[in-house]
Amino acid sequence: MMTGRSIDICICTFRRPELADTLRSIAALETPEGFEIGIVVADNDDEPTAHSQVKALAQELKLPVRYRHAPARNISIARNACLDASVSDFVAFIDDDETASPAWLVELAATADETGAPAVLGPVRARYRADAPDWMRKGDFHSTLPVWVGGEIRAGYTCNVLLNMADASLRNRRFSLARGQTGGEDTEFFDNMVKAGGRIAFAPDAFVEEVVPRARAAFDWLRRRRFRFGQTHGHLIGRDAGGVRRAGQIGLASAKAAYCFGMAVLTAISPVRRNRSVLRGIMHVGVVSGLVGVREIRQYGLTSQQGDKRAA
């Protein structure tokens, strides 16, 4: 392994007390051999509400934390603030409600060295509360894993990733401000990276954990999440498509949605299989929505009366 390299661990936060647990898990990390570690926290709130908490934890845990106030309740602004503040060879992203396993960074760095891929994803393991619906816990609807298409990973996420920002596919790349309140900014980021020749690898043992809050342990939250994911995918595959190709994609997504809803009827006796089929059908409806140009639903940056006020 090469020596003299560095990683900045980046965390975007918005009014999250769980940030303390995230930073404590980072303090307990094993350090990859030959790497120096830094931390960047970007506060996406209107006021620098996390500053005192971050400063106190940095002193308590002896962590090299750089705090950046990145207001506007737009997650892309916070992600870009992290990239702008980074002075390291690699950037790792972890969410402010996740905790890293001790070998998290070691596993990501080892896979980056072994594969040479500029982006390495790790899994996010959901931890459900006791009052979460039984079908949800059995089906594990909230854990995050990459999707392989033709033996390749073509889409990424920022809740657990290591990026080699010196790679040509990532150099000077930033997150779309237009998607900073709808979500999907990470999907577009990695889609553009792959189209620029970048590869995405997977480190199965580089896991982080996330407790699923009550507000998300609901079918309606999953429904909105899947629909928005489909919208983003529809916009991305349709943005450069001509009329004939777009019509073909609309037909294909519609057929997939119909198939999924049909399977939901056939598996109605099994809540896990039924709900999985329904949610997949909803995602394909979202694809159709994106292909025909419907504006993506806004998920982040809302007031508590409007919806999920989380921006990060």
Long-range contacts (C-beta under 8 A, 24 or more apart in sequence): 1-32, 1-33, 1-34, 1-113, 2-34, 2-113, 3-33, 3-34, 4-34, 5-34, 5-35, 5-36, 5-88, 5-89, 5-90, 6-35, 6-36, 6-37, 6-38, 6-87, 6-88, 6-89, 6-90, 7-32, 7-35, 7-36, 7-37, 7-38, 7-88, 7-89, 7-90, 7-91, 7-92, 7-105, 7-109, 7-162, 8-37, 8-38, 8-39, 8-40, 8-82, 8-85, 8-86, 8-87, 8-88, 8-90, 8-91, 8-92, 9-37, 9-38, 9-39, 9-40, 9-92, 9-94, 9-105, 10-39, 10-40, 10-41, 10-42, 10-79, 10-82, 10-83, 10-86, 10-91, 10-92, 10-93, 10-94, 11-39, 11-40, 11-41, 11-42, 11-82, 11-93, 11-94, 11-95, 11-96, 12-42, 12-44, 12-70, 12-75, 12-78, 12-79, 12-82, 12-93, 12-95, 12-96, 12-312, 13-41, 13-42, 13-43, 13-44, 13-50, 13-78, 13-96, 13-312, 14-43, 14-44, 14-45, 14-73, 14-78, 14-96, 14-309, 14-310, 14-311, 14-312, 15-45, 15-49, 15-50, 15-309, 15-310, 16-50, 16-96, 16-97, 16-310, 16-312, 18-96, 18-97, 18-211, 19-50, 19-53, 19-54, 19-57, 19-96, 19-97, 20-53, 20-57, 21-99, 22-94, 22-95, 22-96, 22-97, 22-98, 22-99, 22-100, 23-54, 23-57, 23-58, 23-61, 23-63, 23-65, 24-57, 24-61, 24-99, 25-99, 25-100, 25-101, 26-63, 26-94, 26-100, 27-61, 27-62, 27-63, 28-102, 29-100, 29-102, 29-104, 29-105, 29-106, 30-102, 30-103, 30-105, 30-106, 31-105, 31-106, 32-105, 32-106, 32-109, 32-110, 35-105, 35-109, 36-88, 37-64, 37-105, 38-64, 38-66, 38-86, 38-87, 38-88, 39-63, 39-64, 39-65, 39-66, 40-65, 40-66, 40-68, 40-81, 40-82, 40-85, 40-86, 41-65, 41-66, 41-67, 41-68, 42-68, 42-69, 42-70, 42-78, 42-79, 42-81, 42-82, 42-85, 43-67, 43-68, 43-69, 43-70, 43-71, 43-78, 44-70, 44-71, 44-72, 44-73, 44-74, 44-75, 44-77, 44-78, 44-311, 44-312, 45-71, 45-73, 45-311, 46-71, 46-72, 46-73, 47-71, 72-180, 72-301, 73-181, 73-300, 73-301, 73-311, 74-177, 74-180, 74-181, 74-300, 74-301, 74-311, 75-175, 75-180, 75-181, 75-183, 75-185, 75-300, 75-301, 75-311, 75-312, 76-174, 76-175, 76-176, 76-177, 76-179, 76-180, 76-185, 77-177, 77-180, 78-311, 78-312, 79-158, 79-174, 79-175, 79-185, 79-186, 80-174, 80-175, 80-177, 83-165, 83-174, 86-165, 89-164, 89-165, 89-166, 90-162, 90-163, 90-164, 90-165, 91-162, 91-163, 91-165, 92-161, 92-162, 92-163, 93-158, 93-159, 93-160, 93-161, 93-163, 94-159, 94-160, 94-208, 95-158, 95-159, 95-208, 95-210, 95-312, 96-312, 97-210, 97-211, 97-213, 98-124, 98-159, 98-160, 98-208, 98-209, 98-210, 99-208, 99-209, 99-210, 100-208, 101-206, 101-207, 101-208, 101-209, 103-205, 103-206, 104-160, 104-206, 104-207, 104-208, 105-162, 105-206, 106-206, 107-203, 107-205, 107-206, 108-161, 108-162, 108-203, 108-206, 109-162, 110-203, 111-162, 111-201, 111-202, 111-203, 111-206, 112-162, 112-164, 112-201, 115-199, 115-201, 116-199, 117-198, 117-199, 117-200, 117-201, 118-163, 118-164, 118-167, 118-169, 118-170, 118-193, 118-198, 118-199, 119-156, 119-161, 119-162, 119-163, 119-164, 119-170, 119-190, 119-193, 119-198, 119-199, 119-200, 119-201, 120-161, 120-162, 120-200, 120-201, 120-202, 120-203, 120-206, 121-146, 121-153, 121-156, 121-157, 121-160, 121-161, 121-200, 121-201, 121-202, 121-203, 122-160, 122-161, 122-162, 122-202, 122-203, 122-204, 122-205, 122-206, 122-207, 122-208, 123-160, 123-204, 123-206, 123-207, 123-208, 124-159, 124-160, 124-207, 124-208, 124-209, 124-210, 125-207, 125-208, 125-209, 125-210, 126-209, 126-210, 126-212, 127-209, 127-210, 127-211, 127-212, 128-212, 128-217, 129-211, 129-212, 129-213, 129-214, 129-217, 131-214, 131-217, 132-212, 132-217, 133-217, 133-219, 134-271, 135-271, 135-272, 135-275, 136-217, 138-272, 139-272, 139-275, 139-276, 141-222, 141-275, 141-276, 141-279, 142-210, 142-212, 142-216, 142-217, 142-222, 146-200, 146-202, 152-199, 152-200, 153-200, 153-201, 153-202, 154-190, 154-191, 154-194, 154-200, 155-187, 155-190, 155-191, 155-194, 155-200, 156-186, 156-187, 156-189, 156-190, 156-193, 156-200, 157-186, 157-187, 157-190, 158-186, 158-189, 159-208, 159-210, 160-206, 160-207, 160-208, 162-206, 167-198, 168-196, 168-197, 168-198, 169-193, 169-194, 169-196, 169-197, 169-198, 170-198, 179-232, 179-296, 180-300, 180-301, 181-298, 181-299, 181-300, 181-301, 181-311, 182-228, 182-231, 182-232, 182-296, 182-297, 182-298, 182-299, 182-300, 183-228, 183-229, 183-232, 183-296, 183-299, 183-300, 184-228, 184-229, 184-231, 184-232, 184-235, 184-296, 187-229, 187-232, 187-233, 187-236, 188-232, 188-236, 191-236, 215-308, 219-275, 222-275, 222-279, 223-279, 223-282, 224-297, 224-299, 225-299, 226-279, 226-280, 226-282, 226-283, 226-286, 227-282, 227-283, 227-285, 227-286, 227-289, 227-297, 228-286, 228-296, 228-297, 228-299, 229-283, 229-286, 230-282, 230-283, 230-284, 230-285, 230-286, 230-287, 230-288, 230-289, 230-290, 231-286, 231-287, 231-289, 231-290, 231-294, 231-296, 231-297, 232-290, 232-296, 233-283, 233-286, 233-287, 233-290, 234-286, 234-287, 234-288, 234-289, 234-290, 234-291, 234-292, 235-290, 235-291, 235-296, 236-290, 237-287, 237-291, 238-290, 238-291, 238-293, 246-291, 249-287, 249-291, 250-288, 250-291, 250-292, 253-284, 253-285, 253-287, 253-288, 253-291, 254-284, 254-288, 256-281, 256-284, 256-287, 257-281, 257-282, 257-284, 257-285, 257-288, 260-284
